[in-house]
Amino acid sequence: MLYALNTNGELQSLYQLTQAEIELVRKTPYVCPVCHELLQIRSGRRTIPHFSHFPKSNCAVIKGGETVEHDRGKWRLFTWLKNQGYEVHLEQYLPEIRQRPDIYLLVNGKKIAIEYQCASVTNQEINKRTLSYRDAGIFPLWILGTKHLHSSNSYHLSLSDFTRSFFYYLNDDYYLYFFHASKGQICVLSNVKSAGGRRVFAKTFSSAITNLRFPQLFTPGSYDYGDEPFLREVERLWYKNRTVYQSQVSSEERQYRQYLYLRGYHFSLIPSICYLPVPGQVQTVMRPYVWQTRLFLDHFFHLPIESSVEFPILSIGSTPNGYAPHLSQQYLDLLTRLNIIEKTGKNIYIKIKQVSFHKRVEDALEDDRRTLEQLKNLQRIKI
């Protein structure tokens, strides 16, 4: 940790001290502000000066994931911002919300709390801290340690449910931030798309932190890998769901199959428009065909042509900056572009094409091929 209590009960840091000054205070007793255990000072040529618990400590700070990597990351981010001339504070206590963000930053009158999250904690804890910041008018910026980043190539990544909860929605795009403290390297994901499950496709921008200015975190560049790799993934998943039977599935999948079975349908024969990728899919682990099939059957399938189409709002969590996508609306918009429904006014949609379940897998695969061609031929599809 970077702060400790001195004998006067005051918070003391080491980062502003020279090595000679650190040696002078090394024998001074310091205690942890959380558990009040005695601490030791660690510093050296390759070590950021910091306070450390002795072995076998039971402090909640250690259990919560405070590590040398975490301290190194906080320090590097702090000095990076300090060198750019910002008003920035390390581990400043905010009494009005009883929070101590890793870094507290003021930019043009805007308050920003930066949290460098290396350890995996509960989503409940993350949400609690995020809402606490937002309620106080503070923008929460979560930056993850790179152990949470799993990439198979330059645009194909696998994200856990924990990591997915840190997506930001800014300027009509999704962003996710990582920092490798040892290498001093920032990694930003943007232009993120998901066809369901853990896999996502994204533009990955990496740079030494010393080569970046803070505003560049939110505009990492205009490069786009294109839709082709993503649409190939969509095609692969559609084919797999049609042709490969999986006996060991999640409870969500079992309930979905039971839902169709009770209505006399088989999951391998659903229409292709029940698989469509929409932008907000990035924020949920719920498979697109699960929620789209339910909307299709309950609110579209039995409607006569020229009937009004209305989908209920689907509940989905928000990003740390408060954006919650309207999946049903995004689905309606995409069905409009595929000429299944027609928009006749503000949020008024009319059914113009009948769509049925397939009788044979061969017919379903042909429908998939045609629908994918439509997706590819759309001038620009935000997925």
N, C-alpha and C positions, 0 to 999 in steps of 0.2 A: 504494500500500500504506500501511497505517496504522502499521506498525512498521518500524524500521530499527536497525542496529547503530551505536552511537557509537564513539568512539575507544578506549573501555575494553572494547569487545566486549559491551556490555550493550544489550538491546533498549530502544529509546526510542520513545515515541509523542508525538504532537502534540496529541491531542484535549483534553488537560487544560490546555493552555497558552493564555494570552490572546494576542491578535494582537501586542501589544507584546513579549511573551516570545518569540513565534515569530520576530519580526524580529531579536532578539538572537542566536538560535541559527542563523539562516539561513546564516551563514558557517562554521558548524561542519561538518566532514566526516562524512557518514553513508554507510554502505554497505548493500547488499541482503543480508539474512541467507541468501539462497539462492545468488546468484552472486557476491556480494562486489564488485559494480560500484559505483562512486560514484553517489550519488543526489542529486536536487535536491528542494527543498521547494516545494510549491505550496499556496497559501492565498489567500483573498480573501473579499469580502462574500458571494459566491454559491458559493464553493468550500470544501468541507470540508478542513481542513488535512491534508495527506498527503504522503508521499514518492513520488517518481516517477523512473523510469528516464529517462535521456537518450535522444534519438532513436537508432535503429539498434541498440538493445540486443538481445542474444541471450538474455536471461534466460528461463528456463523459466516464470517467473511470468507474464510477458507472454504467452508462447505458450499458457499454460493458461487465459487469459481474464481475468486481473486487469485491470479497467477502472475508470474513474472512476465509472461506474454501479454497479459492484460495490462499490467502497469507500463510495459514498454510501449504498447500501442497508444495508451492514453497520453504518455509523454510525447511521443512523436507527433501525434495529432495536435496536441497543445502547442508545441514549438512551431509546427508548420503554420498554424493560424496566427500565432504571435508574430512570426516573421513577416506576415502579410499586413501587419499593422492593425489587426482587429483587437477590440477589447475582449479579452478572453480570460477565463478563470478556470483553474483546475480543481475539481472536486469541491466546488463552492456549495455550501449548505443553503437551501432555500427554505427558510422557516415557515413561510405561508403554506407550503405543501409538504413540508417535512421530507424533502427529497434532496439527495446530493448527486447530481448528474456527474458523469466523468468529466465533462467539459461544458462550461456555460459560456455561450457566445452571444455578443451583441453586434448585429449588423444592420446599419441604417435604422436604428430604433426597434428592430425586431429581435425578440428573445429566442434563442435556440439552445436546446439541451441536447448535447451529443452523448450517446451511450455507445461504448465500444463493447459489444457482447460476444465474448469468447465461449462461455459456458452455455449449455442448454438448460433453460429454466422453464417453468410452466407458462403456457400461454396466458393463464389467468394473471400471473405476476406481471408479464409484459403488458397486458391490456390495462391493468391497474395503474402502472406507472405512466403509460402513454396517455390515458384519460386524465390523470392528475396533471400532467404537463399542459395538455390542451385546455383544460378547464381554467388554468392559470394564465392563458394567453401565451404559452411557450410552445414553439414548434419542436416536436420530438424527432430527432434524427438518429436512427439506429444504424450502426455500422457493425457488421458481423465479422468475426474472425474467419480466416479462410478455411478452417477445418469444416465449415458448413457448406463449402462450395465443392461440388462434385461434377466434374466436366468430362465428357467422353471425347469431345472435339471442340472446335472453335465456336459452335453455336448450339450444341445439343448438351443439355445439362439435366441432372436429376436433383430434385429439391425435396427435402423432408417437409412434413406439415409445419414443423417449427420454423424453418427457413422461409417458407411461403408466406407466413404471417407478417413478414417485414417488407413486403412490396409497397412501394410508394406509387401513387398515380399523379403525375405532374405533366402538364402540357400535352395532354391526350396520349400519354405513354406511361408504361410501367417501368420502375427503376428498383434496383436492389443493390446494396452497397456492401463491399467487403474490403478488409484491410489486412495485409500481411505485415505484422509489426516488425518481424526480424528483417524482412527485405525492404521495408518501407515502401510497399507497393499497394496502390489503390486499384480495385477492380469494380467496375460498374456494369451491371446488366441493364439493358434497355431493349425496346422493341420486342417485348416478351410475348410469346404465344403458347397456348397449351391446347392439346386435343383430349385432355383428361389424364388423370393419374399423376405420377411424380415427374414425368418428363416434361421439360419445357424447351422451347427454342428461343434463343435470345442473341442479341448482339453483345459481345463481351469486349469491354474497353479496359485495358490495363495500362498503368503508367506509374513510374516512380513519383512518389508524392511531392518531391522537390520540383518536379516539372509541371505541377498543376497549381492553379489558383482555385480558391474555394468555390466560386460560381460555376466552374467547369464541371463540378459533380452533377449538376442538373442539366447540362447540355454537353454530353460526352462526344458528340459528333453526329454526322448525318449518314454514316455508312449503314446500308441495309443489306442483309444477307439474301434478301429476296424470299418469296413465298414457296419456291419449289421444294426445298428440303422439308419444310413443315408440311406441305400438302402430301408429300410422299409418306410422311409419318401418319397423317390422317388416313391415307389409303391403306397403309399396313394395318392399322388398328381396325378399320372397317372390315377388311378381309379376314382378320383373325377372329373377330366377333361373329362373323358369318360361318366360318368353316371349322373352327377349333372349339371343341366342347371341353370346358374346364369344370371338373367336378368339385374341386376345392375352391370356393369363392367366399367373398366377404358377406357379412349379414346384409349389407345394403344390396348386394347383387342377388342374394337369395330372395329377399323381399320383392325386388324388381321382377324376378322370374315368376314368383308366385302371383304377383299383381297381373301379369300378362296371362298366365295359365288360367286364372279364374275367369278371364274374359275370352278365352278360347284362342289365344294367340301364342306363337313361339318367338322367343327373343331373337332368333337368327333371321327372322323374316320381317323385321320392322322396316318401315320406309326409310330411305336414305336421309330424308329431311329430319329424322330423329337423331342424327349423328353430328349435326352441324357445329363447327367450332365458332365460338363467339368470343369477343375480347375479354369479358369478365371471367371466363373459364379459368384464367390464371389464378384467381383468388380462391378457388374452391377445389376440394378433392373429390367432390361429387361428380361422378361420370356424366358427361353430357347426354348420353343416350338414356340415362335413368330419368333425369328431370324433363328432358324434351319429349320422351315417349309419354309421360304422364300428362304433360300439357297437350300433346297431340290427341290422345285418346279422350281426355276429359273435357277439352275445350275447343276441339277443331274437327275431329274425325266425322262425327255424326251431323255436323251442320250442313244445311243445304247451300248450294252455290248462291252467292250474293248476300249471305248472312254476315252479320257483324261478328268479328273475331276479337275476343278479349281474353287475355291471360292474366292470372293473379300474380301479384308480386312475390318473388321467391326471396326468402330471408337469407342473407349472406353477410359475413363479417366485413368490417370496413378496414381500409389500410390505416397505418399509423397517422396519416394526415387527413383521415376522416372520409375517404371516398368509398362508397358502397355501390357497386355496379347494379344496374337494373337488368338482370339476366333475361327476364321475360321480354322486356322492350328490345333488347339487342337481338333476341331470337325473332321477334316480329319484323324487325328491320331487315334481317337477313332473308327471311321468307319473302319479303316484299321484293328484294333484289333478285330472288330466284323465280319471281312471277307465280308464286303460290297464293299470295294475297295481294291486295291493292290498298294503298293508303289514299283515303279520300278526304281527309281533313286532319286536324291536329289530334294525334293519338286515336284516329278512327281507321279501322282496317276492315276490308271486305274480302271474303273468301271468293276466289275466282277460279280455283282448280281443285278438283277432287283427288285425293291421294289415298291409296289403300295399302293394306298389308299384302305382302307377296305370298304366292302359293308355293313357289319353288326357290331354292337358294340361287339357282342359275339366273332367275329373273331379278332377284335382289342384287346380285353382283353386277348385272347389267345396269340396273338403276344407279348403283354406286358409281359406275364408270361415267354415266351421263351427268350425274350431279357434280362429280369432281371436275369434269370438263367445264361445267358452268362456273364453278368456283374459280378455276384457272382463267376463264375468259372475262371475269369481272375486272373492270379497269383497275380498281383498287379495293381490296378487302381488308378491313382492320380485324385481324384474327391473331 
